[in-house]
Amino acid sequence: MANKLICEVVSPERVVYSGEAEMVVARGVEGELGIMAHHIPIVTPLEIGELRVIREDGVEYIAVMGGYLEFRDNKMTVLADIAELASQIDVARAQLKKEERERELAEAKASDEALLQAEISLKKALLRLKVAQRYKD
């Protein structure tokens, strides 16, 4: 395990992922970052984005809806508000949610707060579809 790190992704409901990785790529609030074994300690808030766990046998894609990433002592912990493995995303349901969010966005023009909420909801729906599609590919 000399060039590997331990990665654990946890949501309020459960441990979403736990295992070794060669590298983890996440979307922090200041942009995308890649963490490899022996990286300097870091704590950063996460954006709504895709988390890629790169292993010897392939890549695990995880939709992460905000939270925090901490790396220290060769262990990464992601405390996510919501997290879903690509393999567990129901694509039909995600597509339906995306369409609903697009309608909400079109109707939300009257209120700044409603518009912001609709944009965030649409961003989450689009992320779920993107991550699920990567699993199928």
C-alpha positions in Angstrom: 0.0 0.0 0.0 3.0 2.3 -0.4 1.4 4.3 -3.2 -2.2 4.0 -2.2 -4.5 5.8 0.1 -7.6 4.8 2.0 -10.8 6.6 0.8 -14.1 6.7 2.6 -17.1 8.5 1.5 -19.8 9.0 4.1 -23.3 10.5 3.9 -25.6 11.1 6.9 -27.4 7.8 6.1 -24.5 5.4 5.4 -20.9 4.7 4.3 -21.2 5.1 0.5 -17.7 3.9 -0.4 -14.7 2.5 1.4 -11.5 1.2 -0.1 -8.0 1.8 -1.4 -7.3 4.2 -4.2 -4.3 5.4 -6.2 -5.8 8.8 -6.6 -9.0 10.6 -5.8 -10.3 13.6 -7.8 -12.9 15.9 -6.3 -14.5 19.3 -7.0 -13.6 21.7 -4.2 -15.0 25.2 -3.9 -11.9 26.6 -5.5 -11.7 24.0 -8.4 -10.9 20.4 -9.1 -8.2 18.8 -6.9 -6.4 15.5 -7.1 -5.1 13.7 -4.0 -2.6 10.9 -4.2 -0.9 8.9 -1.4 1.3 11.0 0.9 -0.4 14.3 -0.1 -0.1 17.1 2.5 -2.9 17.3 5.0 -5.9 19.2 3.6 -9.5 20.0 4.6 -11.7 21.7 2.0 -15.4 22.2 1.4 -16.8 20.4 -1.7 -19.0 21.7 -4.5 -21.8 19.7 -6.1 -19.7 17.6 -8.3 -18.3 14.2 -9.4 -15.8 12.4 -7.2 -13.5 10.0 -9.0 -11.8 7.2 -7.1 -9.1 5.9 -9.3 -8.0 2.3 -8.5 -5.8 -0.3 -10.2 -8.9 -2.1 -11.6 -10.7 1.1 -12.8 -12.6 4.2 -11.7 -15.5 4.5 -9.3 -17.7 7.5 -10.0 -19.6 9.1 -7.1 -22.1 12.0 -7.3 -21.4 14.3 -4.3 -23.8 17.0 -3.4 -21.5 19.2 -1.2 -19.8 18.4 2.0 -16.2 18.3 3.1 -13.0 16.4 2.2 -10.3 15.8 4.7 -7.0 14.1 4.0 -4.4 13.2 6.6 -2.2 10.2 7.5 -2.8 8.7 4.0 -6.6 8.5 4.6 -9.2 10.6 2.8 -12.6 11.1 4.4 -15.4 12.7 2.4 -18.3 13.8 4.6 -21.0 14.4 1.9 -24.4 16.0 2.3 -25.6 13.5 -0.2 -23.5 10.9 -2.1 -24.5 8.2 -4.6 -22.4 5.6 -6.5 -22.9 5.8 -10.2 -24.0 2.1 -10.2 -26.9 3.0 -7.8 -28.4 5.9 -9.7 -31.7 5.2 -11.3 -31.2 6.9 -14.7 -34.9 7.1 -15.6 -35.7 8.7 -12.2 -32.8 11.1 -12.6 -33.9 12.1 -16.1 -37.4 12.8 -14.8 -36.0 14.9 -11.9 -33.9 16.8 -14.4 -37.0 17.6 -16.5 -38.9 18.7 -13.4 -36.0 21.0 -12.3 -35.9 22.6 -15.8 -39.6 23.4 -15.5 -39.1 24.8 -12.0 -36.2 26.9 -13.3 -38.4 28.3 -16.2 -41.1 29.2 -13.7 -38.8 30.7 -11.1 -38.0 33.9 -12.9 -40.2 35.9 -10.5 -38.1 35.4 -7.3 -34.3 35.5 -6.9 -34.4 32.9 -4.1 -36.7 30.6 -6.1 -34.4 31.0 -9.1 -31.3 30.1 -7.0 -33.0 27.0 -5.5 -34.1 25.9 -9.0 -30.6 26.3 -10.4 -29.1 24.3 -7.5 -31.7 21.5 -7.9 -31.0 21.4 -11.7 -27.3 21.2 -11.1 -27.8 18.2 -8.8 -30.0 16.5 -11.3 -27.5 17.0 -14.2 -24.7 15.7 -12.0 -26.6 12.5 -11.2 -27.2 11.9 -14.9 -23.5 12.6 -15.8 -22.2 10.2 -13.1 -24.7 7.5 -14.0 -23.8 7.8 -17.7 -20.1 7.2 -16.8 -21.0 4.0 -15.1 -22.8 2.8 -18.2 -19.9 3.7 -20.5 
